[in-house]
Amino acid sequence: MLTSISRIGCGRHRLIKTFALSRVVAEMQLFELVGALDARLACLPLPVSVDWSQSRRGLIRIVTGDVWLNSSSNRKLLLSCLSDTLYLVDQLLERLGLSVAVCTGQAGKAGSNPQLPSGDDHLLILDSQEELLTCFNLLRECVPQLIAISGRADVGTRGVEPLGSKRLSESGHHFGCPYIVDTAPDYLSQVVQHYRGHGSPRNLQQFDVTLDSCAPHALRVRCIDSQSFLTTSIAHAVLLQAIVIRSRRLAQAGQRVFPGDTKALEANRLAAIAFGIDGRFDRPFMDGPDSDATELARRPDKTTAAQACLDLFRQLAYEWRILGVEFDEIAEFLLGVSLRCRHEGGVCNENEWWKAHEREPNHQAASVLSEYALTQWNRQRYPHQCEEIRASWEDVIHKESGILPVAPDKEYILSCLRQEELSSPR
């Protein structure tokens, strides 16, 4: 007898990774190199290409194909292909006296490339409109945490700017996500028109998470700043796939993500942009039907961004197990955040790593091919604490139990629908 067993898994993922050139160069100067590079990239086991169109801005983009990140071996293979691509690009650029540099935004250094703020885009490809809507609205709730662990500020002669995200703080084309219930063009047009006035989005593509035309059910995450190291970007991709799995589970169970407290989400987003992992977040307006009213009344109105991030990582415990995540794959953000919530030191994101790196005496220039830089820094300074954190999380991500979220009760659904009706565009 034939028996089939199915398990909800991740979706396809496309990473558009931005790096800086040591100086600005015209695209025509690179023409002879492109053909030689493409021939070598064709030999890689995964599809990877290089976009030179931003070379006049001193930037290049490495673009993966639509890859599966459903196992540790697949993710290691992707990291290997990206490292090989970066090495090949760097070797070819040497002929022009160029090199690939980490994106530090060193606009204040004489003779350096005045890098403009840039981002790493992640494309998430889902299977249905229900999954698309659920994933969009779930990502909307997670945007403040994503910015807190990925935001980048300028690294100049005076060190790292005191900002969470330089790019998002100055951008006129990045806005917090609306709550959506449909993907029909007329409805989406009404959503955009709802944001009227100066400094408002002109189209749907200017939100932190947008619908993308690369596939029938695709989302583009635009709120993650360009990371210096490949391992950090892969860790962010794993986190996004965990959110994708959570959204697919909710969609297949017939559940939905409700609007929640829109004002708190926007306040948290602004706090993450301004202060990064040191920001203070408002607690959500509604915590769910099973929340104890007395307990909620005792809780403070604010929490730290680090604690909000750690809460998110814990909520995704079942999804980490589905992905078969190894601790080291997500330690780039998990280790530092866990240390911070234990009132230890540690670096939680690349902003903090650069601050620590610049303070070190006789520090050497960082390499784009460095791996697990944040994890190594934390383990060197806090070895015992890091081992304790690792042991506790190994139990979480390898435990076999896990259940679907409890369905909201009728009164909770009605209250959310009333709030949705009040906040929907007219």
C-alpha positions as CSV (number, residue, x, y, z in Angstrom):
1,M,0.0,0.0,0.0
2,L,1.3,3.4,-1.0
3,T,1.4,6.0,1.8
4,S,2.4,9.6,1.4
5,I,3.6,11.8,4.2
6,S,3.7,15.6,3.6
7,R,5.3,18.3,5.7
8,I,5.0,22.0,5.3
9,G,8.4,23.3,4.2
10,C,10.1,26.5,3.1
11,G,9.6,28.2,-0.3
12,R,12.1,29.2,-2.9
13,H,14.4,32.0,-2.1
14,R,16.4,34.5,-4.2
15,L,19.1,36.6,-2.6
16,I,20.2,39.9,-4.2
17,K,23.4,40.7,-2.3
18,T,25.1,44.1,-2.6
19,F,28.8,44.8,-2.3
20,A,30.9,47.8,-2.7
21,L,33.8,48.4,-5.1
22,S,37.0,50.1,-3.9
23,R,36.2,52.9,-6.3
24,V,33.6,54.0,-8.8
25,V,34.0,52.5,-12.3
26,A,32.1,52.8,-15.6
27,E,30.3,49.7,-16.7
28,M,32.1,49.8,-20.1
29,Q,35.4,49.3,-18.4
30,L,34.2,45.9,-17.1
31,F,32.9,44.7,-20.4
32,E,35.9,42.4,-21.1
33,L,35.7,40.9,-17.7
34,V,32.1,40.0,-17.7
35,G,32.3,37.3,-20.4
36,A,35.2,35.5,-18.6
37,L,33.3,35.7,-15.3
38,D,30.1,34.3,-16.7
39,A,31.9,31.3,-18.1
40,R,33.3,30.5,-14.7
41,L,30.0,31.1,-12.9
42,A,28.3,28.6,-15.2
43,C,30.4,25.8,-13.6
44,L,29.0,26.5,-10.1
45,P,26.5,23.9,-8.8
46,L,23.9,26.7,-8.1
47,P,22.8,29.5,-10.4
48,V,24.6,32.7,-9.5
49,S,25.0,35.9,-11.6
50,V,26.7,39.3,-11.1
51,D,24.8,42.6,-11.8
52,W,27.2,45.3,-12.8
53,S,24.6,48.0,-13.6
54,Q,25.3,49.9,-10.3
55,S,29.1,50.1,-10.9
56,R,28.9,53.8,-11.5
57,R,27.7,54.1,-7.9
58,G,30.5,51.9,-6.8
59,L,28.3,48.9,-6.1
60,I,27.8,45.4,-7.6
61,R,25.1,42.9,-6.9
62,I,25.5,39.1,-6.7
63,V,22.1,37.5,-7.5
64,T,21.3,33.9,-6.8
65,G,18.7,31.9,-8.7
66,D,15.6,30.6,-7.0
67,V,17.2,28.2,-4.5
68,W,15.8,26.0,-1.8
69,L,17.1,26.6,1.8
70,N,15.3,23.6,3.3
71,S,18.4,21.8,4.6
72,S,21.7,22.7,6.2
73,S,23.5,21.1,3.3
74,N,21.7,23.3,0.8
75,R,22.5,26.4,2.8
76,K,26.2,25.4,3.1
77,L,26.2,24.9,-0.7
78,L,24.7,28.3,-1.3
79,L,27.4,29.9,1.0
80,S,30.1,28.1,-0.9
81,C,28.8,29.2,-4.3
82,L,28.5,32.8,-3.1
83,S,32.0,32.7,-1.6
84,D,33.4,31.3,-4.9
85,T,31.6,34.0,-6.9
86,L,33.0,36.7,-4.7
87,Y,36.5,35.3,-4.9
88,L,36.3,35.1,-8.7
89,V,34.9,38.7,-9.0
90,D,37.7,40.0,-6.7
91,Q,40.4,38.2,-8.8
92,L,39.1,39.6,-12.1
93,L,38.8,43.2,-10.7
94,E,42.4,43.1,-9.7
95,R,43.2,43.6,-13.5
96,L,41.6,47.1,-13.2
97,G,43.2,47.9,-9.9
98,L,39.9,47.3,-8.1
99,S,38.7,45.1,-5.3
100,V,35.5,44.2,-3.6
101,A,35.0,46.0,-0.3
102,V,32.6,45.7,2.5
103,C,29.8,48.2,2.4
104,T,30.7,50.6,5.2
105,G,29.5,53.9,3.7
106,Q,32.9,55.6,4.2
107,A,31.8,58.9,2.8
108,G,34.1,60.9,5.0
109,K,37.4,59.3,4.2
110,A,39.6,61.0,1.7
111,G,40.2,59.0,-1.5
112,S,37.6,56.4,-0.7
113,N,34.5,55.5,-2.6
114,P,31.6,57.6,-1.3
115,Q,29.2,54.6,-1.0
116,L,25.5,55.4,-1.1
117,P,23.3,53.5,1.3
118,S,22.2,50.2,-0.2
119,G,20.3,47.1,0.8
120,D,20.2,43.3,0.4
121,D,16.9,42.2,-1.2
122,H,15.3,38.8,-0.4
123,L,12.7,37.4,-2.7
124,L,10.3,34.9,-1.2
125,I,8.3,32.7,-3.6
126,L,5.2,31.1,-2.2
127,D,2.5,28.8,-3.6
128,S,-0.8,30.5,-3.4
129,Q,-2.5,33.8,-2.8
130,E,-3.6,32.8,0.7
131,E,0.1,32.1,1.6
132,L,1.1,35.4,0.0
133,L,-1.3,37.4,2.0
134,T,-0.5,35.6,5.3
135,C,3.2,36.0,4.7
136,F,3.0,39.6,3.8
137,N,1.0,40.5,6.9
138,L,3.2,38.3,9.1
139,L,6.4,40.0,7.8
140,R,4.7,43.4,8.4
141,E,4.7,42.5,12.1
142,C,8.3,41.4,12.0
143,V,9.8,44.4,10.2
144,P,11.0,46.2,13.4
145,Q,12.9,43.1,14.5
146,L,14.4,42.6,11.0
147,I,15.6,46.2,10.9
148,A,17.0,46.0,14.5
149,I,19.3,43.0,13.6
150,S,20.2,44.2,10.1
151,G,20.4,48.0,10.1
152,R,23.7,49.5,9.1
153,A,25.2,53.0,9.8
154,D,28.1,54.7,8.2
155,V,31.6,53.7,9.3
156,G,33.8,56.8,8.9
157,T,36.9,58.4,10.4
158,R,35.0,59.0,13.7
159,G,33.7,55.5,14.0
160,V,30.2,54.2,13.4
161,E,27.4,56.7,13.3
162,P,24.9,56.5,16.2
163,L,22.1,55.2,14.0
164,G,20.2,52.0,13.5
165,S,19.9,52.3,9.7
166,K,21.4,55.1,7.7
167,R,19.7,54.0,4.5
168,L,16.1,53.9,6.0
169,S,16.6,57.0,8.0
170,E,17.3,59.0,4.8
171,S,15.2,57.1,2.3
172,G,12.2,58.7,0.7
173,H,11.1,55.5,-0.8
174,H,10.9,53.1,2.1
175,F,7.7,53.0,4.2
176,G,6.1,50.8,6.8
177,C,3.8,48.1,5.4
178,P,0.0,48.4,5.3
179,Y,-2.3,45.5,6.3
180,I,-3.8,44.0,3.1
181,V,-6.6,41.5,2.6
182,D,-6.4,41.2,-1.2
183,T,-4.0,41.4,-4.1
184,A,-6.4,42.8,-6.7
185,P,-5.0,45.9,-8.5
186,D,-7.9,48.1,-7.6
187,Y,-7.7,47.2,-3.9
188,L,-3.9,47.8,-3.8
189,S,-4.4,51.1,-5.6
190,Q,-6.8,52.2,-2.8
191,V,-4.2,51.1,-0.2
192,V,-1.6,53.4,-1.7
193,Q,-4.1,56.3,-2.0
194,H,-4.9,55.9,1.7
195,Y,-1.4,57.3,2.4
196,R,-2.0,60.8,1.0
197,G,0.2,63.8,1.7
198,H,3.9,64.8,1.7
199,G,6.4,62.0,2.4
200,S,3.9,59.3,1.5
201,P,4.5,56.3,-0.8
202,R,3.7,56.8,-4.4
203,N,3.2,53.2,-5.2
204,L,3.2,49.7,-3.6
205,Q,6.8,49.1,-4.5
206,Q,8.0,51.6,-1.8
207,F,6.9,49.6,1.2
208,D,9.3,47.6,3.3
209,V,7.7,44.4,1.9
210,T,6.3,44.4,-1.6
211,L,4.6,42.1,-4.1
212,D,7.0,41.2,-6.9
213,S,6.3,40.2,-10.4
214,C,9.2,37.7,-10.7
215,A,6.7,34.9,-9.9
216,P,2.9,34.6,-9.5
217,H,3.2,34.6,-5.7
218,A,6.4,36.4,-4.7
219,L,7.3,38.9,-2.1
220,R,10.4,41.2,-2.0
221,V,11.8,42.1,1.5
222,R,13.4,45.6,1.1
223,C,14.1,46.6,4.7
224,I,17.3,44.7,5.2
225,D,20.5,46.8,4.8
226,S,23.5,45.6,2.9
227,Q,25.5,43.2,5.1
228,S,29.3,43.1,5.1
229,F,29.6,39.3,5.4
230,L,27.9,36.4,3.5
231,T,27.2,34.4,6.7
232,T,25.1,37.3,8.1
233,S,23.0,37.4,4.9
234,I,22.5,33.7,4.9
235,A,21.4,33.8,8.5
236,H,18.8,36.5,7.6
237,A,17.6,34.3,4.7
238,V,17.1,31.4,7.2
239,L,15.1,33.7,9.5
240,L,12.9,34.8,6.6
241,Q,12.3,31.2,5.6
242,A,11.2,30.4,9.1
243,I,8.7,33.2,8.8
244,V,7.6,31.8,5.5
245,I,7.0,28.4,7.0
246,R,5.0,29.9,9.9
247,S,2.8,31.8,7.3
248,R,2.2,28.6,5.3
249,R,1.2,26.7,8.4
250,L,-1.3,29.4,9.3
251,A,-2.7,29.6,5.8
252,Q,-3.1,25.8,5.5
253,A,-4.8,25.8,8.9
254,G,-7.3,28.4,7.7
255,Q,-5.9,31.0,10.1
256,R,-5.0,34.6,9.3
257,V,-2.8,37.4,10.7
258,F,-4.9,40.2,12.1
259,P,-3.9,43.9,11.9
260,G,-2.9,44.3,15.5
261,D,-1.7,47.6,16.8
262,T,-0.6,49.6,13.7
263,K,0.6,52.6,15.7
264,A,2.8,50.3,17.9
265,L,4.3,48.7,14.8
266,E,5.1,52.0,13.2
267,A,6.6,53.3,16.4
268,N,8.7,50.2,16.7
269,R,9.9,50.5,13.1
270,L,11.0,54.1,13.7
271,A,12.8,53.1,17.0
272,A,14.7,50.3,15.1
273,I,15.7,52.8,12.4
274,A,16.9,55.4,14.9
275,F,18.5,53.2,17.6
276,G,18.8,49.7,16.1
277,I,19.1,46.9,18.7
278,D,19.2,49.5,21.5
279,G,15.8,50.8,20.6
280,R,12.7,50.6,22.9
281,F,9.7,48.9,21.5
282,D,6.0,49.4,22.4
283,R,4.3,46.2,23.3
284,P,1.5,45.1,21.0
285,F,-2.0,46.4,21.6
286,M,-3.5,42.9,21.5
287,D,-1.5,39.8,22.6
288,G,-4.3,37.3,21.8
289,P,-7.3,35.6,23.4
290,D,-5.3,33.4,25.8
291,S,-3.5,36.3,27.4
292,D,-4.3,36.9,31.0
293,A,-5.6,40.4,31.5
294,T,-4.1,40.8,35.0
295,E,-0.7,39.6,33.7
296,L,-0.8,42.0,30.8
297,A,-1.6,44.9,33.1
298,R,1.5,44.1,35.1
299,R,3.8,44.1,32.1
300,P,5.6,47.3,31.2
301,D,4.4,49.3,28.2
302,K,7.9,49.1,26.6
303,T,10.4,46.4,26.0
304,T,13.9,46.4,24.5
305,A,14.4,45.7,20.8
306,A,16.7,42.8,21.8
307,Q,14.0,41.2,23.9
308,A,11.5,41.6,21.1
309,C,13.9,39.9,18.7
310,L,14.5,37.1,21.1
311,D,10.8,36.6,21.6
312,L,10.4,36.3,17.8
313,F,13.2,33.7,17.6
314,R,11.6,31.7,20.4
315,Q,8.2,31.8,18.7
316,L,9.8,30.2,15.6
317,A,11.2,27.2,17.5
318,Y,9.0,24.8,15.5
319,E,10.0,26.4,12.2
320,W,13.7,26.1,13.1
321,R,13.2,22.3,13.5
322,I,11.4,22.0,10.2
323,L,14.3,23.8,8.5
324,G,16.8,21.5,10.3
325,V,18.7,24.5,11.5
326,E,22.1,24.1,13.1
327,F,22.8,26.6,15.9
328,D,25.8,28.1,14.1
329,E,23.7,29.0,11.1
330,I,21.6,31.5,13.1
331,A,24.2,32.3,15.8
332,E,25.2,35.5,13.9
333,F,22.1,37.2,15.3
334,L,20.9,34.8,18.0
335,L,24.1,34.6,20.1
336,G,24.5,38.4,20.5
337,V,20.8,39.0,21.1
338,S,20.7,36.3,23.8
339,L,23.8,37.8,25.5
340,R,22.1,41.2,25.5
341,C,19.0,39.9,27.1
342,R,21.1,38.3,29.8
343,H,22.6,41.8,30.5
344,E,25.9,40.7,29.1
345,G,27.9,42.5,26.4
346,G,28.2,41.0,22.9
347,V,27.5,42.2,19.4
348,C,24.0,41.7,18.0
349,N,24.4,43.0,14.5
350,E,27.1,44.3,12.1
351,N,26.7,47.8,13.4
352,E,27.9,46.7,16.8
353,W,30.6,44.5,15.3
354,W,32.1,47.4,13.4
355,K,32.0,49.6,16.5
356,A,33.9,46.9,18.4
357,H,36.3,46.2,15.5
358,E,37.2,49.9,15.2
359,R,38.0,50.1,18.9
360,E,40.5,47.3,18.7
361,P,44.1,48.4,18.7
362,N,46.0,47.7,15.4
363,H,42.9,46.2,13.9
364,Q,43.2,44.9,10.3
365,A,40.9,45.6,7.4
366,A,37.9,43.3,7.4
367,S,37.5,40.9,4.4
368,V,34.3,40.3,2.6
369,L,35.2,36.6,2.7
370,S,35.2,36.5,6.5
371,E,32.8,33.9,7.9
372,Y,30.9,34.0,11.2
373,A,32.6,37.2,12.3
374,L,30.0,38.2,14.8
375,T,29.8,34.7,16.3
376,Q,33.6,34.5,16.7
377,W,33.8,37.9,18.4
378,N,31.1,36.9,20.9
379,R,32.7,33.5,21.6
380,Q,36.1,35.0,22.2
381,R,34.9,37.5,24.8
382,Y,32.1,35.4,26.4
383,P,33.1,31.7,26.0
384,H,31.2,30.3,29.0
385,Q,28.0,32.3,28.4
386,C,28.0,31.4,24.8
387,E,28.3,27.7,25.6
388,E,25.3,28.0,27.9
389,I,23.3,29.8,25.3
390,R,24.3,27.2,22.7
391,A,23.3,24.3,24.9
392,S,19.9,25.8,25.7
393,W,19.1,26.6,22.1
394,E,20.3,23.2,20.8
395,D,17.6,21.7,22.9
396,V,15.0,24.1,21.5
397,I,15.8,23.6,17.8
398,H,16.3,19.9,17.9
399,K,13.3,19.0,20.1
400,E,10.7,16.9,18.2
401,S,7.6,18.4,19.8
402,G,5.6,21.4,18.4
403,I,2.0,22.3,17.7
404,L,0.1,24.7,15.6
405,P,-0.9,28.0,17.2
406,V,-4.3,28.0,19.0
407,A,-7.1,29.4,16.8
408,P,-8.4,32.7,18.0
409,D,-11.8,32.7,19.7
410,K,-14.9,34.4,18.2
411,E,-14.7,37.6,20.3
412,Y,-11.1,38.1,19.4
413,I,-11.8,37.7,15.7
414,L,-14.7,40.2,15.8
415,S,-12.6,42.8,17.6
416,C,-9.8,42.4,15.0
417,L,-12.3,42.7,12.1
418,R,-13.7,45.9,13.6
419,Q,-10.2,47.3,13.9
420,E,-9.5,46.2,10.3
421,E,-12.7,47.9,9.1
422,L,-11.7,51.2,10.8
423,S,-8.2,51.1,9.4
424,S,-9.0,49.9,5.8
425,P,-8.8,52.5,2.9
426,R,-12.1,54.0,1.9
